[in-house]
Each structure stands twice: as structure tokens, then as C-alpha cells.
Amino acid sequence: MSIQVGVNNNYYGGTPSRAASTSTVLVRVDKVILGPTDSNGQPDADFNANGKWASIGSILYTPISDIPQTDKKAGTAAKPYNAALKQFPVIGEIVQLVPGPSPRLNDSITERDLYYLPPYNLWNNTHHNSFPNLITYSNSTVTSKVAYTDVTNGITKGTPPTNPKNFKLGNTFTEQSDIRNLQPFEGDTIIEGRWGQTIRFGSTVKGSSTKNPWSSGDSRSGAPIMIIRNGQGAQGPEPAWVNTVEDINTDGASIYLCAGQAIYIQDLSSFKLDSFSEGAKTTEGQTQELRKTPSTTDTISAQKQSQYQLTQATRNNK
């Protein structure tokens, strides 16, 4: 028999699609179904058990509740809430499940499937917001007390764990602790990926205490700008939790759509041209002079030369 969970994380008997609960629930992601084979190339049983290709993007999960961890069982697969815009979680991130209509709705009005919303922003970090089960990793945690301000500043204290464990975020997902969030400015709309891919719908910002490369020119405050960046560039000595701004001179690849802003390239001769099959070349000798400019010699002035040419042209036309 399968289980269903409600808003208080209580278990309900019966199949998930027919459960009486219509509440939401918080769960921790255990797995994301991404294809018919697992990371070892073997057939994925969860793919076959949850609708095959219809299961792509679905998650397996463990409810978060006061029930002892040893008594919990993995939940039934939940599908992404939005078909067009998907943000697939990584292992350990916490999402909210909501019941919704099932393809079997015509069979019974009580038929329901579970859908998940984007991961909760626990750490306010675009790279990942995974929250490990501290019961499972209790032997690897630091037991000494740490002030909240110290945690937010990235400072730890106390005795290091005697048996540290690496928390698994996925089969191929490798954590990169240097990925930073973009620095927002008033009125911005920002989309950020997990690996330094960003799209900013911003504007020229005059008078901001935080500077950016596109607001130092003569463009008016509020002039729109759109920046597409693929790959975060080299960063300064600040800690990794300090936000950053785009830099056309160091970022992997960029598209700037400007409206009067000036974007300065420090050294065009050494600017990255990796996207071209060949380096930029300058071609010489491809111009032709169509009309010679009158010149002056040591013995004939420019005025006399012009008079001579006019006389010759008159004679030729007779």
C-alpha cells in the first residue's frame, strides 16, 4: 500500500491518487528521474514504474515530519508543476508538493496526482539550496554552538567533525562553492542558473553605492539594458557569498543589448575570440584610389597644374 501525506505531514492510507487529503506538504528530494537509464547506464526501475517518458523530471522524496526517520518511506513520484518552465531540484533540496488533477480525472473526480514547486531558497544561493538530513549526518556535524551572525558570515568554530562525509547532491552534480549570486539593482528582473548563467533585465543606475560597468557613462538613469551571460568570470578576493556583477572582460561569453550605455573592453587585442574558428585578421591592399588629389611640385604650383589640365581637356574635346 502506498502512502499520502497532508499539510501536517500525516500519513493517509490508500493509493496517492485517491487519498482524501488536498493539503500541501514539504518533502526532501531523494532522486530526480531524468531518463530510462541510471548514472551507470543500467535500466532505471523508477523510470519504468512511473510512466516511462511521462516520468521525466519527476522526483522521489521523503516527507519532512516528526516521524522518526527510520520509519519513513520514500514517497510516490511527483511531477513538475509547470510543463513549460522547469527548475529541476538536486538531492537534498526541499520542495512543496501540491495535489492536482490526474489524467484519470474522467474516471473519478477524486483522482489526484502530486506536483512539486521550485526548491525553497534556504541559503539564498543560486547554485543549490540542499538541506541534508541531520539525523543521517549527525556523526559528521559540528556539535559546538555557533552564533547566527557567524553562520551568515561564513564563520565556523568549535571542533571539526571526526568523520566528515560528503553530502551527495546528485550522480553528476558537483558542487562549486565559488558560484556567486548576481548583485541586484532597483527594478531588476534576474534569471540565474546554477552554473553562472544569468539573464538580467536591468537599467542604468545612477548614484548607487554599488557600482556596475554599464552605469558609468553618459546614458540616462533608467535606460534599459539586457545582459545575457554564460559563465562567471574570475572573481576578486571577497568571500564567495558576496554578490557579483557581470564583467564583459572576464565572463565566459556575453551578449549586451544596450540603450545608450558604454561597455568598455579593456584590451581588444587580447579579447577572447574562442567562438571563432580563426582569429580576427586585418586585410591590406584591398582599396583603390579613384581620383588623385592635386599636388604641388617644386616648379609648378597647384593652381598652374589645374589650369594646364583644363587646357588639355578643352583641346581633346575639339
Secondary structure, 3 states (H helix, E strand, C coil): CCCEECCCCCEECCCHHHCCCCCCEEEEEEEECCCCECCCCCECHHHHHCCHHHHCCCEEEEECCCCCHHHCCCCCCEEECCCCCCCCCCCCCEEEEEEEECCCCCCCCCCEEEEECCCCCCCCCCCCCCCCCCCCCHHHCCCCCCCHHHHHCCCCCCCCCCCCCCCCCCCCCCCCCCCCCECCCCCCEEEECCCCEEEEEEECCCCCCCCCCCCCCCCCCCCEEEEEEECCCCCCCCCCCCCECCCCCCCCEEEEECCCCCCCCCCHHHCCCCCCCCCCCCCCCCCCCCCCCCCCCCCCCHHHHHHHHHHHHHHHCC
